């Protein structure tokens, strides 16, 4: 066996540069598009030196915060529909633990990302080193053990030869549709620099295929029987539709069988907003048309969705038989579902072949069409705003931005009030125009996510929408985007606090407390000039006073290179109509009578849940 002597870090990096993925059209591309890195004493001498040697083959990007650079890596993979992956590497200690939140984002959303945090000395001789925590009951524990519950695959490398098996296993977590998620290769800092005679075959080009699992014959037969017996079916389009690149197949399936479609956050923009069968956003952040259709359907074909509580209304919306078409068996059995374990595209194609001649009833389509018309009236009332409107609602801002950008644009957001308003009101004129991280609802993802999306889709306009709360949590990637020469528009909605949670606090009977800045224990309110702050990082930035100014600024930003930031004050108390019940625990005992009453209401409302 021929071998080559390399350091562990060199072997790891060389392996990554020789991994490729085969696309549906038969072409190949590198699996790894680049590495996000912040170097420290736990990775600069080993991983950092190895990355320098391949800097032209595997580009390295410098981040400003380990969490945000990992967010950018996650967003890139999501925007590439899991067809390509980025890497994030950090030092030990706080650098590593900063990436744990991003690992959770990737894990919940089933997005592949490779995390390479530095770790302590495997030898243990200089312990405790700087930034090393010590568990007095377990001498093997390091902070990197925090990655275990949020990684699909975790391996701590304490000997150079462990890479041989570990890397191939990590590739499975990054490329298998059912297991997809973050892989963490934690490399002890002394081991990174140790040399080993690695087998040359380890570094041969390997092409990974993205498996398309066909449905089992029994699963297919029972699913077909259930659909054929249904008169009022609905399709729930989840993120799996997009990751399978099954958008055109979904459209063809819905049209052939005349079945209305409702969209999750991850599945939104699988169909364009103007498609006649698209009834809109479903769930707590959804619209009346979609929730009415979903609630009255006698069969719910859930395609590529895990049906989390915001989509299912805490298991209260869907009254009909649920059929789960999902590549992950654990997802396929949720909500007493008939399981059809398969890739979304392959599964829909197989179902359509077996449903020749089947169509939903004319009466059902008429109900769906009327529900859409009724919602359109309510929506217009919610988003209508004259150009001179100051302190607009979030919905009015969303609609104004939507009208001011190109049809091919991609909107990026993550947490707070915006996911509901965007899910309801953003009209995607182009497939793939909606990028929301709402599985983990992670504040701070937005701007970093915009960077990742722009790297993944350089030819499409990217618009980030972010509240002042998330902006203050993580904004340094404005400087990252500027330094990379990326063209991104960022719209900051300043409502002076955490307005979404303030409204939830009020809805559960609580007093206004510690959410809006005016209700916090402060000597005075911070008067933050977000535009000046963004300009200090190199962005073109301006504060606008009204809807007309917003539309003009966003239109101008569309024609301008570089990073543009537009700031507008918004109403913290307004929320759009629509949505459905969501279970939130309300205290049974309180000194506030409002809380006690809300508890009684919550107990009564819980009766609408269908069980498990």
NUZA-430941 format. One record per residue (C-alpha): z, x, y. Coordinates in steps of 0.1 Angstrom, whole numbers, plus 5000, padded with zeros to 4 digits. Layout:
N
ZXY ...
//
This chain:
612
500050005000 499050145034 501750145060 502050205097 505150335114 506150115144 509350015161 510549665154 509549555188 506049705184 505649545150 506649205164 504249225193 501349355172 501849065148 501648815176 498448955189 496748895155 497648535151 494848285157 494347915155 491347725142 490347425164 488647105154 485247225164 485547525141 486147785169 489148015170 491448115198 494548335200 497648135190 499748305217 498448285252 501048495269 504748595273 507248495299 509848765304 512848855324 514049205312 517549325309 519449585289 519049375258 515149375258 513649605284 513649925264 512449765231 510449435237 509549535273 508049865262 506149705234 504749435257 503549705281 501349855254 499449525249 499549395285 495849345286 495649165253 498848955256 499648905293 503248915304 504448685332 507648755352 509948455357 512748405381 515148215358 515148235320 515447855317 512547775340 510248035325 510947885291 510247545306 506947675318 506147795282 507047455268 504947275294 501947505286 502147415249 502547045257 499547045280 497547235254 498446955230 500247205207 497047395201 498347715217 501747865223 503648085248 506548315242 509748365263 511948665260 515248745277 518148995276 521448915258 524248705272 523448475302 519748555299 519648425264 521848125269 519848015299 516947955275 519047725252 518347425274 514647485273 514847525235 516447175234 513647035255 511147175231 513047055200 513446705212 509846675223 508546855192 506747125212 506147475198 507547775217 508548115205 511848235220 512848605216 516348655231 517849005229 521049025209 524049265204 523949595186 523549545149 525449865143 528549725161 529450075171 529450025209 530849675207 531749495229 528749565251 528149425285 527549045284 528749015247 531148735239 533648795211 534748545185 538048675172 537648465140 534048575133 532748915140 529148815133 528948535160 526948595192 525948355219 522548335203 524048125176 523747845202 520047845195 520547735159 520847355165 517947355189 515547565169 513247445141 513547805128 516148065136 516448425124 518648705137 516949035131 519449305121 517049525101 513449615110 512049495076 513349145081 510449085104 508049075075 509348745062 510848605094 507648605114 505548415089 508248145086 508448115124 504648055125 505147755103 507547595128 504947665155 501947525137 502947265112 502646915128 505646775109 507947065116 506747155150 509247285176 510847605189 511247905168 513848165178 513648525167 516848685179 516449065178 519449295181 518849545208 519249855188 517049725160 514249665186 513850035189 514250135152 511150255134 509950125100 506850185078 505349835080 502649725056 499249725074 498349395058 501049235080 498949295111 495649165097 494148875116 495448545104 493948205114 496347915112 494947565107 496547265123 497047045093 495746685093 497646505066 495946195051 498045895042 499345845007 497445574988 500545354985 501445395021 497945315032 497745005010 501044855022 500144925058 496744765055 498344455038 500844425067 498244455094 495844205077 498743955075 499443995112 498043765139 499743925169 499744305164 500444565190 499944945190 502545165205 500845485215 503145785213 502946155220 501546205185 498246045196 497846325222 499046605200 496646495173 493846475199 493346125187 492745945220 489145855213 490045745178 492845525192 490445365217 487845295190 490545155166 491944925193 488444805203 487244755168 490244535159 491044405193 494644505193 496544555226 498044895233 501344985250 502345335259 505445555256 506145825282 504546095259 501645865250 500745745285 497245845294 496045825258 493945535272 492945525308 494945275329 491945045334 491144995298 491144625290 493444665260 495944895278 498944665285 500844955302 504245125298 506744995272 510545005272 513345055297 510945225321 508144995312 506344695327 506644325320 503144295304 503844565278 507344445270 506244085267 503444185243 505744425223 508444155221 506243875209 504144085184 504544005148 503544355138 504144685157 502044975147 503845275162 501545575163 503145915167 506445805183 510045855173 510845525192 513845655211 516045415229 514145405261 511045295242 512745045219 515144895245 518045035224 516444865194 516044525211 512344485220 510544485187 511044165168 508144195144 507544425114 507444785125 504945015108 505345385116 502245605114 503845945118 503346285104 507146335102 508746135074 512146125092 510445945121 508445715098 511445535084 513145445117 513745085125 513344955090 509745055093 507045055067 506245425065 502645555067 503145935067 499946085082 498346265111 497646015139 493846065139 493346075102 495745785097 493945565123 490545655108 491845565073 493345235085 490145135104 488045195073 490244955053 490444695081 486744615082 486244285099 489944245109 490644145145 493644005163 493443635172 491743525204 494943345215 496943675212 494443865233 494543585259 498343615261 498043995266 495443955293 497543695312 500543915309 498544205325 497443975353 501043855360 502244215361 499444325384 500744075410 504344205407 503044565408 501044515440 504144365457 506144675446 503744945457 502244785488 503044985519 501445015553 500745365566 503645345591 506245265565 509145515568 511845565541 509545415515 510545335479 509745575451 507145325438 505345325472 505345705472 503945715436 501145475445 500245665477 500046005459 498045845430 495445715455 495246045474 494246285445 491246325422 490846115391 491146425369 494546525383 497646565361 500946445374 504146635362 507646505364 510846495343 514046325354 515846085377 514145785393 510645915390 510045865352 510545495356 508345455387 505645685373 505645515339 505245175356 502945265385 500945585378 497345485370 495745755350 491945745355 491446025331 492746085296 495546335297 496446285333 500146225327 502746485318 506346375316 509246555299 511346245291 512546325256 515346545270 515046415306 515746765318 516346805356 514747125368 511747115344 509346975370 508247275391 508347515362 506447255341 503847235368 503247615365 502847585327 500447285330 498347465356 498147775333 497047545305 494647335326 493347575353 490347345362 492447035368 494446945398 498146945391 500646745412 504346785406 506646495417 510346595420 513446445435 515746645458 518346675431 516046845406 514547055433 517947195442 518647265405 515547475400 512947565426 512247935423 509047885404 507447795437 507548175442 506248225406 503347995413 502548165446 502648505430 500348395403 497848245428 498147905413 496947585431 499747325427 500847035449 504546955449 505846625463 509546625470 511246285474 514446325493 516846045488 519946245495 521446265461 521246145425 519945795432 519045695397 522545755383 524045605414 522145275406 523345295370 526845355382 526645035403 525044845374 528044915352 530444805378 531445145391 532145235427 529645455445 531145795436 529846155435 526146075432 524746025467 525746305490 527446055513 529745965484 530846315475 533946515485 532146705512 533246795547 529746705559 526346615546 524046905539 520946865561 518447055539 515047145553 513147145520 509847235538 511347535554 512847645521 509447615503 507747805531 510148085527 508848135491 505248145503 504147785500 502347575526 504947305533 505447015556 507846725561 506046395566 507546085583 505745795567 503245685540 500245755562 501446115567 502046145530 498546045521 497046275547 499146565535 498446515498 494746485505 494746805526 496646985498 493946885473 491447075493 493647375499 494247685477 497747795467 500947605465 501447305488 504747125492 505046785509 508546635516 509246275524 512546075527 512845785503 515145485498 517845565472 518745205465 515345065455 514045035420 510844855408 510944535387 510244555351 511844735322 514244585297 517844605284 519344945276 522644995260 525145185281 528845195272 531045025298 534745085298 536844805282 539744875304 539544955342 541344885374 538044755388 537444385379 533644455382 533844705353 535744465331 533144195337 530344435330 531944535297 532044165287 528344135296 527544455276 529244315245 527243995248 523944165254 524344385224 523744085202 520044115209 519744435189 517944405156 520344635137 519344965124 
//
